[in-house]
């Protein structure tokens, strides 16, 4: 019984320390909620560039993805899709599925990048590789994107998807 109690206390301490160390991410979220976009970016940039001191959780790609989203979707006339694409590419290389799907949508719409249904399909499939609910939704979009491809593009895309996944996102269409 004592071992169980100590184990539970250790787990609680572990969670508490992680919560305390993740303050910059939460502060950035708070700034974003208040539409203080530049402040949110500034709070996340340190983490996006250098990672985190949290040994069991590194929000680096999450910070990169969030910065990309701020650049893409801010409503103060300072949105910058090209900058968003650069941040999403960095986050995608780290395996961030939200950024990978954002790239799929950008390629599909030709927003910030040259329109490419093939690259849209590749990124949607890469982002849909996992088993989470959101990743299953990404696969629905991938099926839609695939309908616009020729058989040669489908074949090329299949090879690119496999190469991207096998290389852990290094050999992808960036």
Buried (B, 14 or more C-beta within 10 A) or exposed (E): EEEEEEEEEEEEEEEEEBEEBBEBBEBBBEBBEEEBBEBBBBBBBEBBEEBBEBEEEBBBBBBBBBBBBBBBEBEEEEBEBEBBBBBBBBBBBBBBBBBBBBBBBBBBEEBBBEEBBBBBBBBBBBBBBEEEEEBEEBBEBBEBBBEEBEEEBEEBBEEBBEBBBEEEBEEBBB
